[in-house]
Amino acid sequence: MISLNGQKNLSVKVGEIMEYRGQVQESVGYFLSFDISDTSVVNMVSRDTEYAYPERMSAGMTGADEAVQVYRFKALSPGGTDIVFTLDFRGDIESREVVLVQVQP
């Protein structure tokens, strides 16, 4: 698995899987999103949530949704695309990370 975190430019081969991990807590107002400029080159294949306190989530406790959002992407075809990851806090952009992915055959 290839990490996208902290990358600016990344070269991968068709078929390789990349992963981005970001902190979220939607009950407080932290949301993570992404945008891919060319989904024929790279596309998301899975999204998972790893809760910091799963026992509190299952008990329904307020504010217990602190988590790491995990996005996985697959390189589909040769070419280049940008993936932009945005962390919003209550509607304001808190951070933005842009990764240029070059996919080789």
C-alpha positions as CSV (number, residue, x, y, z in Angstrom):
1,M,0.0,0.0,0.0
2,I,1.4,3.4,-1.0
3,S,0.7,6.3,1.3
4,L,-0.5,9.6,-0.2
5,N,-0.1,11.5,3.1
6,G,2.6,14.2,2.8
7,Q,3.2,13.5,-0.9
8,K,3.3,16.2,-3.5
9,N,4.2,14.2,-6.6
10,L,3.9,10.4,-6.8
11,S,4.6,7.9,-9.5
12,V,2.8,4.6,-9.5
13,K,2.0,1.7,-11.8
14,V,-1.4,0.6,-13.2
15,G,-3.1,-1.6,-10.6
16,E,-1.3,-0.2,-7.5
17,I,-3.3,0.8,-4.5
18,M,-2.7,4.1,-2.7
19,E,-4.1,5.2,0.7
20,Y,-4.8,8.5,2.4
21,R,-5.6,8.7,6.2
22,G,-7.1,11.8,7.9
23,Q,-8.5,12.7,11.3
24,V,-12.3,13.4,11.4
25,Q,-14.9,14.0,14.1
26,E,-18.1,14.9,12.3
27,S,-20.1,15.6,15.5
28,V,-17.7,18.4,16.3
29,G,-17.5,19.7,12.7
30,Y,-14.4,18.1,11.2
31,F,-15.1,16.6,7.8
32,L,-12.6,15.2,5.3
33,S,-13.3,15.1,1.5
34,F,-11.4,14.6,-1.7
35,D,-11.7,15.4,-5.4
36,I,-10.0,13.6,-8.2
37,S,-9.4,15.6,-11.4
38,D,-9.4,12.5,-13.7
39,T,-11.3,9.4,-12.4
40,S,-10.3,7.4,-15.5
41,V,-6.7,7.5,-14.2
42,V,-7.3,7.0,-10.5
43,N,-10.5,6.2,-8.6
44,M,-11.5,5.5,-5.0
45,V,-12.0,1.8,-4.3
46,S,-12.8,1.9,-0.6
47,R,-13.5,4.1,2.4
48,D,-13.2,3.0,6.0
49,T,-13.6,4.6,9.3
50,E,-11.3,3.6,12.2
51,Y,-12.9,4.9,15.4
52,A,-10.6,5.9,18.2
53,Y,-13.2,4.7,20.8
54,P,-15.4,2.0,19.2
55,E,-16.8,1.0,22.5
56,R,-18.1,4.5,23.1
57,M,-19.6,4.6,19.5
58,S,-21.5,1.3,20.1
59,A,-22.8,2.7,23.3
60,G,-24.1,5.8,21.5
61,M,-22.1,8.3,23.5
62,T,-22.2,11.9,22.2
63,G,-18.9,13.0,20.7
64,A,-17.5,9.5,20.5
65,D,-17.0,9.6,16.8
66,E,-13.3,10.7,16.8
67,A,-11.8,8.7,14.0
68,V,-9.3,8.2,11.2
69,Q,-11.0,8.3,7.7
70,V,-9.1,5.9,5.4
71,Y,-9.5,6.3,1.6
72,R,-8.0,3.8,-0.8
73,F,-7.5,4.6,-4.5
74,K,-6.5,2.4,-7.4
75,A,-4.4,3.4,-10.4
76,L,-6.5,2.5,-13.4
77,S,-4.7,3.7,-16.5
78,P,-1.6,5.6,-17.6
79,G,-1.8,9.4,-17.2
80,G,-1.8,12.1,-14.6
81,T,-4.3,13.3,-12.2
82,D,-4.6,15.5,-9.1
83,I,-6.2,14.3,-5.9
84,V,-7.1,17.2,-3.5
85,F,-7.9,16.3,0.1
86,T,-9.7,19.0,2.1
87,L,-10.3,19.1,5.9
88,D,-13.2,21.3,6.8
89,F,-14.1,22.6,10.2
90,R,-17.6,23.8,10.5
91,G,-17.7,24.9,6.8
92,D,-14.3,26.6,6.8
93,I,-11.3,25.0,5.1
94,E,-8.8,24.1,7.7
95,S,-6.2,22.4,5.4
96,R,-5.9,21.3,1.9
97,E,-3.4,18.8,0.5
98,V,-2.8,18.3,-3.3
99,V,-1.1,15.2,-4.7
100,L,-0.2,14.9,-8.3
101,V,-0.3,11.2,-9.3
102,Q,1.4,10.0,-12.4
103,V,0.4,6.5,-13.4
104,Q,2.8,4.5,-15.5
105,P,1.9,1.3,-17.5
